[in-house]
Amino acid sequence: MKKLLLLIASLTLTAPAANAESVWLIITGTFQIEELAIEKIQMKDMDQCEEQAAKWVSSKRVLPRFGKQAECLEGK
């Protein structure tokens, strides 16, 4: 799962920072051994994204069996 997030990050972060117009929260959860859920949500800024990422990772409402992760990325 970490490799997938790193791949997404590397593809997104190759664009110059001056062209960054949006911030995306990428969240993942593994509910079965072979069942990975990935979702992207556009955020208004990096601060909001980091706040929501922390909420997702620490939330007790969603209990993926094998873990959950979040990453904030800038995009065009």
N, C-alpha and C positions, 0 to 999 in steps of 0.2 A: 504494500500500500504506500509506503514511503517513496518507493521508486516511482510510482505513478505520480505522486504529488511533485516530486523533483522534476519529472519530465514535463509536466504541465507548467511548472514555474520556469524552467529553462526556456521553453518555447515562448512564453509570455514575456519574460524579462529581457529577451534579446532586443526588443524595440527600445530606441532611445527614450530616456526619461522625459524629454521635452514633449514627446508625442503622447504621453500618458494622459488620457482623458477620463478614464473610469477606474473604479476599484471594485474588485470582485472577491467575494468570500466563497471559497471552495470548501465544501464540507463532505466528509466521507464517513461511512459507518459500515461495519462488516457484521451482518446479522446471521449468516451461516458461513461455513468454511469457504464456500465458493460463491457467495452472494455479496458482492460489494455494491453499495449504493453511493453515487456521487451526485452532488447538486451544486450549481453555481447560483449565487445571488448577488446582484449588483448593489453596491453600497454607495453612500454619498461621499465618503472620504475614508482615508486609512484609519483614522481614530475610531469611527463607527465600526469599521470592519474588524479591527482588533478586539473591540469590546464584544461584538457578537461572536467572534471566534472563541473567545474565552468562555462565553456563556454556553456555547454548543459543547465544548470539550468537558465542562464541569457539570452540565445538566444531568439531573437524575430522572428527568421525564422520559428521555430516550435512552434505552439501555441496549445498545448493540452488544451482542454476545462476545465479539472478538475485538472491540475497540472502536473508537471514533477519533477523527482528526480534523483540523481546520487549517486553512492557509489563506492569507490575503495576498492578492496579486493586482498589479496595475496593468491596465491594457489600453487599447485605443478605442 
